[in-house]
């Protein structure tokens, strides 16, 4: 799912690199910037994508305001300083908190869509395009309209990497982590609830 074999880009380790956020150009493309070189994974072609030609709704909400530094640090038990925000041309807003010494990251990415159907399509496409072999996928009950946690199996060099995907009405977002102490499902759900509390409830 929204997971990456972390890529180092000027000291940035980004769980979304091979995430469901690297979709088609109309969805959540090039999620974390042009300098990122994600590990290729199968993804829907533009013709097959239900969100092809549809862009996220622009927003002025600061992604780095969705979690405090302390809350981001609590996700995987790594101390972070201020987050770095990026808003992509397709409307996706992202914040990442990096600790280069620990080779660890926590990230939040969100987007509002013109309709519930478009948001659901983005959510579905994320799950489809970001499910590398060996990932463990767990549905999350009682969280918004749809939610799932996806994790990659740890390796000797990677203590853990994973994301929680959430859709509420026309909102789609994800919280991801790389390395550090692997958060429990409950901890990822708690982080998602914090993010939901900061984002407006807009039905379309």
N, C-alpha and C positions, 0 to 999 in steps of 0.2 A: 504494500500500500504506500502511503505517503512516506516512503522510506528511502534513505539513501545510504550507499556505502559512502561515507562522508567524503566530500571533496574539499581540499584545501585551496581557497581562493583568497590570496592576500591575508592569510591567517584566519579566514572564515570557514567554519565547518558547518555545513548546512544540511539538516535532515531532509529538506524538501527537494534536494537535488534530483533524486530519483523517486519523487513523490507523485501522488495523484495530482499534484499541482503542476507537473510538467505535462500539460495536455496539448490541445491544438492551439493554434494562434488565436483563435476566437475565445478560448476558454481561459486557461490559467498558464499560458505559455511562458517559457523561459523564466520560470517562477522567480528565481533570485538573481536575475541580471545576466547580461550578455557575457560576462567573464566566466560564468560557471560552465563546466564541462561534465554534465552528468553521465553516469553509466547508462548506455542505451537500454531501454526496455520497450516491449511492444506497447503501442498506443493506437487508439482509434484513428483512422484516416479522417481528414476533414469531412469527406463526403458522408462518412458513417456517423459522425459526431452529431448528437441532437442539439448541441449548442453552437455548431458551426455558423459563423456569421453574426452571432449574438455576443455583445460585449457586456461586461459587468457595469453596474451603475456607478459613476464616479462618486467619491465621498471625501469629505475633509477630515474624517476621523483619523486620529493618530494611532497607528497600530501599536506603538510603544506605550500607549496609555492604557492598554487592555490588561496588562500585568505590571505590577510593581517589580522593581529589581529583586526584592525579597521573595515575591511570589514566583518569579522566573527561576530564581536560585533553588527554590523548594522543589521544583519539578524533578530535577535529577541530582539535587544535593551538591551543586557546584556553585561557588561564589561568582557572581557576575557584577559588572558595572553597568553603566547605562546601555540601553539597547540602541540598535541602528535601524532606522526606518527606511523603507523604500516603497514608492507607489509606482506601479507599472502602468504603461499606457493603456492596458486593457481594464484598468480599474482595480486590480488586485493590490491590496495593501499588506505589507509584510514588515515585521520587526524581528530582529534576531539579536540574541544576547550571546556573546562569544567569550570563552576563556581559552586563549591559545595555549597557555601552559598546561592546562588539563585536557586539551584537545576536545573540548566539550561545547555544546550549543543547545540553546532552547529557542524555538521560533514560534511565532504566531502569524498566520496569514488568513485574511478574510476578504470576502467580496459579496456585494449585494447584486442581485440580478433583476431583470425587468419583470420576471414572473416566478411563481413557485415552481412551475414546470422547468424553467431554465436553471434555477438553482438545483433542482433535483437532478437534472441532466448533468450539471457540473459535478455534483456529488457522485453520481453513478459512474461518470467517466473517470473520476479520480480513483475509484475503487477498481475499475477495469484496467486502467493504464498503469496503476501503481501497485500491482500485486506480483512482485517477483517470486520465483520459486523459493520455497522454504519459509515464506512469511506466515505468521500466525494471525488470524483474523478473528476478533471477538466482538459480537454485537453488544451494544451498550443499551440496556433497557432504561426507560424513564428519563431520557435526556432529549429534549427538544422533539423534533419530528423524525429524525433519523440520526444514528450515531454508531460508529464502529471504531474499534482500536485495532491497529495493525502493527506488528513488530517483526523485525528480522531476528534470526537466531544469532546470539552473540558469537564472536570468534575470539581467538587469542589476542587479537589486536583491537577489537571493538567490544566494549562491555555491553553495549546495547544501543539500538536505534529503533524509533517507532513514532507513531502519530495517532492522534484521535481525530477523526473526521466528524463533523456535525453539520446538519442542516436544520434551520428553523425558518419556516416560511420561505422568503426569498433570500435568506442569508446562508452562505456556505463558508465554513472556516475550518481550520485545523490547528492543532497545537502539536509540535514535534520536539523530540529530544535526540541528542547524540552523545553517547558516552556518559560518564558520571555514574551515579547509582541509579539503576533501572527503576523507574517509578512503577508502583502498582497500578492496576486498572483503576482503583478507587482514586489514586492521586491524579491520574490523567483526567478522570471525570471531574474531579474537583477543580482542576485548572480550567477545564472547558466551561464549567459553571461560572467561574470568575469572569471569563471572557464574555460569556452570554450576558452577564449582568451589566457589562459596560457597553454593549451594543444595542442600538434601538430595536424595538420589536415592530417591524414594518411588514405588514402583509400586503401582497400584491396580487 
